[in-house]
Amino acid sequence: MKTKIDKFVNLNYEKLLNIARKKVLYFKRPTSAEAILNDAYIYVVKNPPEDSKDIPRYMVNYMNLELRFTKSYTTRRDRLTSMESNLIKSTTEIDIDSIDLRNHFVEFRKTLPRVYQIIWDVYTVKGKRTISELSNHFNINMSSAYQYRTKVLHKFKEYYENQTGVQG
């Protein structure tokens, strides 16, 4: 049966591709016509009809079902692809922002007195962000750790606003 399916697709490829394009436009899906035609081919090969006359009906029906329903394989794949591309875009933007911030971190550190430089290093380089982590690291009580952290972060906020002109 696979040879009959291959022969049908080869002989009618342009026609099937045109049908797929029209269906993609009609259902307003972000997928490509080639992708949906490829999926239809794979489906028909895995689930061959009993009669070779039903091959076109199976293929077109599969395209309809995949494009119509929101929980179909094609729709989920397109949504996942869209989410991945958005994630890549946002990750790239975050990386650019963090590079800019890292430059500000280094310059800001130079403006601090020695005690605050040490706190800033523990906070940014060692990653001890919570009050309890700072308290345990410096072996001081939590209220002092809170005050030191608040002061250094407030100083950084002022420095950043002065350097960039951005009000945060």
Secondary structure, DSSP 8 states (H G I E B T S, - for coil): -HHHHHHHHHHTHHHHHHHHHHHHHHHT-SS-HHHHHHHHHHHHHHS--SSGGGHHHHHHHHHHHHHH-TTSHHHHHHHHHHHHHHHHHHHHHHHHHHHHHHHHHHHHHHTS-HHHHHHHHHHHTS---SHHHHHHHHT--HHHHHHHHHHHHHHHHHHHHHHH----
